[in-house]
Amino acid sequence: MKARELAVGGAWEFEPEVFTDDRGLFVSQFQESVYVEAVGAPLFAVAQASSSVSRRGVARGVHYARTSPGCAKYVHCSRGRVLDFVVDLRVGSPTFGAWDSVELSADSFRAVHIPAGLGHAFLALEDDSTVCYLMSRGYQPDDELAVSLLDPDLALPMPADAVQSQRDLVAPTLDKARAAGLLPAYSA
């Protein structure tokens, strides 16, 4: 398994080796030793596992959980294909406002580790794209926040006509969320 640190500090992409033969394939989608070496800690205790299914052109995010404690995620795509985004929303972080993307698909078996304090978004590139999440915390509606996917200062490569939820359509820009004190602190 290969591990690659993303442009956002603390976020990692994991790409396992896929072994194929005439019967099909075998892959180890998670390897603790590689994860620990890259991230510097064992996988967080999983409090919730969730999935979302989206049609092509659906965009979800940029979502994050209020800190403290925040919510770490380990994300992969079990069906279809998505362009997955990690955005640094941590005020005071050396990579504040930076983002990186990874194409996740059922064929590549790639996964992304997203520590607490970072924002997460994706764009479904195929119908029935299924994104699976392991999360360090259960859903807490009052602590779930969002920043606009279409914020020109973030400049995510997101089509203007991406299908979004009402919540995401009215999400504040990064500057407005920062001014309102809604963003996590890097020190937290």
C-alpha positions as CSV (number, residue, x, y, z in Angstrom):
1,M,0.0,0.0,0.0
2,K,1.2,3.5,-0.9
3,A,0.6,6.5,1.3
4,R,0.8,10.1,0.1
5,E,0.4,13.2,2.2
6,L,-1.9,15.6,0.5
7,A,-1.3,19.4,0.2
8,V,-3.5,19.9,3.3
9,G,-1.5,19.1,6.4
10,G,-2.6,15.9,8.1
11,A,-4.6,14.6,5.2
12,W,-3.4,11.4,3.5
13,E,-4.3,9.3,0.4
14,F,-3.9,5.5,0.7
15,E,-3.7,3.4,-2.5
16,P,-3.5,-0.3,-2.0
17,E,-1.9,-2.8,-4.4
18,V,-4.5,-4.8,-6.3
19,F,-3.7,-8.4,-7.2
20,T,-5.5,-9.8,-10.2
21,D,-5.7,-13.2,-11.8
22,D,-8.2,-15.2,-13.9
23,R,-10.5,-15.5,-10.9
24,G,-10.8,-11.8,-10.2
25,L,-8.9,-9.7,-7.7
26,F,-7.8,-9.4,-4.1
27,V,-7.0,-6.1,-2.3
28,S,-6.3,-5.1,1.3
29,Q,-8.2,-1.9,1.5
30,F,-6.7,-0.9,4.9
31,Q,-3.4,-1.8,6.4
32,E,-2.8,-0.6,9.9
33,S,1.0,-0.6,9.7
34,V,1.0,1.7,6.7
35,Y,-1.7,4.0,8.2
36,V,0.2,4.3,11.5
37,E,3.5,5.0,9.8
38,A,1.9,7.8,7.7
39,V,-0.5,9.4,10.1
40,G,1.5,8.8,13.2
41,A,-1.3,7.2,15.2
42,P,-3.6,4.2,15.0
43,L,-7.0,4.6,13.3
44,F,-9.4,6.5,15.5
45,A,-12.1,4.5,17.3
46,V,-14.9,4.2,14.8
47,A,-18.1,5.7,16.2
48,Q,-20.2,5.6,13.0
49,A,-20.0,4.1,9.5
50,S,-22.1,5.8,6.8
51,S,-22.6,5.8,3.1
52,S,-24.1,8.3,0.6
53,V,-25.2,7.4,-2.9
54,S,-25.2,10.2,-5.5
55,R,-26.0,10.6,-9.2
56,R,-23.6,12.1,-11.6
57,G,-23.2,15.9,-11.1
58,V,-24.1,15.9,-7.4
59,A,-21.7,17.8,-5.1
60,R,-21.7,17.4,-1.4
61,G,-19.8,19.7,1.1
62,V,-17.6,21.4,2.1
63,H,-18.7,19.8,5.4
64,Y,-16.9,19.8,8.7
65,A,-17.7,19.3,12.4
66,R,-17.3,22.0,15.1
67,T,-14.3,21.4,17.2
68,S,-13.7,20.3,19.9
69,P,-13.8,17.3,19.4
70,G,-14.4,17.5,15.7
71,C,-14.8,14.4,13.5
72,A,-12.0,12.5,11.7
73,K,-13.0,10.5,8.7
74,Y,-11.6,7.7,6.6
75,V,-13.4,7.8,3.2
76,H,-13.5,5.5,0.1
77,C,-15.8,5.0,-2.9
78,S,-17.3,1.5,-3.1
79,R,-19.2,2.1,-6.3
80,G,-18.8,4.6,-9.2
81,R,-16.3,7.4,-9.1
82,V,-16.0,10.7,-7.3
83,L,-13.6,13.6,-7.2
84,D,-12.9,13.9,-3.4
85,F,-11.8,17.2,-1.8
86,V,-10.0,17.9,1.5
87,V,-10.0,21.6,2.5
88,D,-8.0,23.1,5.3
89,L,-10.5,25.2,7.4
90,R,-8.3,25.4,10.5
91,V,-7.6,29.1,11.4
92,G,-3.9,29.5,12.0
93,S,-2.9,26.4,10.0
94,P,0.1,26.8,7.7
95,T,-2.1,25.4,4.9
96,F,-5.3,27.4,5.8
97,G,-7.6,27.7,2.8
98,A,-5.6,25.2,0.8
99,W,-7.2,22.1,-0.7
100,D,-6.3,18.9,-2.5
101,S,-8.3,16.4,-4.4
102,V,-8.1,12.6,-5.1
103,E,-10.2,10.6,-7.5
104,L,-11.8,7.8,-5.5
105,S,-13.4,4.9,-7.3
106,A,-14.5,1.3,-6.9
107,D,-11.7,0.3,-9.3
108,S,-8.8,2.1,-7.6
109,F,-9.7,1.2,-4.0
110,R,-8.1,4.5,-2.8
111,A,-9.1,6.0,0.5
112,V,-8.5,9.4,2.2
113,H,-7.8,10.1,5.8
114,I,-9.3,13.4,6.9
115,P,-8.4,14.6,10.4
116,A,-10.7,16.7,12.6
117,G,-10.9,20.3,11.6
118,L,-10.6,19.8,7.8
119,G,-13.5,20.2,5.4
120,H,-14.6,17.4,3.1
121,A,-16.5,17.6,-0.2
122,F,-16.9,15.5,-3.3
123,L,-18.3,15.7,-6.8
124,A,-20.0,12.5,-8.2
125,L,-18.5,11.7,-11.6
126,E,-20.8,8.7,-12.3
127,D,-24.4,7.7,-11.4
128,D,-24.8,5.7,-8.2
129,S,-21.5,6.7,-6.8
130,T,-21.3,5.4,-3.3
131,V,-19.0,7.1,-0.8
132,C,-18.4,5.2,2.5
133,Y,-17.3,7.0,5.7
134,L,-15.7,5.7,8.9
135,M,-16.1,8.5,11.4
136,S,-14.6,9.1,14.9
137,R,-17.9,10.6,16.1
138,G,-21.6,10.0,15.5
139,Y,-23.7,12.6,13.7
140,Q,-24.4,15.6,15.9
141,P,-26.7,18.0,13.9
142,D,-25.8,21.1,16.0
143,D,-22.1,20.6,15.3
144,E,-22.3,20.0,11.6
145,L,-21.3,23.0,9.5
146,A,-20.5,23.8,5.9
147,V,-18.5,26.3,3.7
148,S,-19.6,27.1,0.2
149,L,-18.3,24.8,-2.5
150,L,-18.5,27.6,-5.0
151,D,-16.5,30.1,-2.9
152,P,-14.3,31.9,-5.5
153,D,-11.5,32.3,-2.9
154,L,-11.3,28.5,-2.5
155,A,-11.5,28.1,-6.3
156,L,-12.5,24.4,-6.2
157,P,-12.9,23.0,-9.7
158,M,-16.6,22.6,-9.2
159,P,-19.1,23.1,-12.0
160,A,-21.4,26.0,-11.3
161,D,-24.4,23.8,-12.1
162,A,-23.5,21.1,-9.6
163,V,-26.5,19.7,-7.8
164,Q,-26.3,20.7,-4.2
165,S,-28.5,20.5,-1.1
166,Q,-30.3,23.6,0.1
167,R,-27.9,23.6,3.1
168,D,-24.9,23.6,0.9
169,L,-26.3,26.3,-1.4
170,V,-26.6,28.8,1.5
171,A,-23.4,27.9,3.2
172,P,-21.1,30.9,3.9
173,T,-17.9,31.6,2.1
174,L,-14.6,30.8,4.0
175,D,-14.2,34.5,4.8
176,K,-17.7,34.8,6.2
177,A,-17.4,31.6,8.2
178,R,-14.1,32.9,9.6
179,A,-15.5,36.3,10.5
180,A,-18.4,34.6,12.3
181,G,-16.1,32.5,14.3
182,L,-17.4,29.3,12.8
183,L,-14.1,27.7,11.7
184,P,-12.0,25.4,13.8
185,A,-8.7,26.6,15.3
186,Y,-5.5,24.9,14.2
187,S,-4.4,24.7,17.9
188,A,-7.5,22.7,18.7
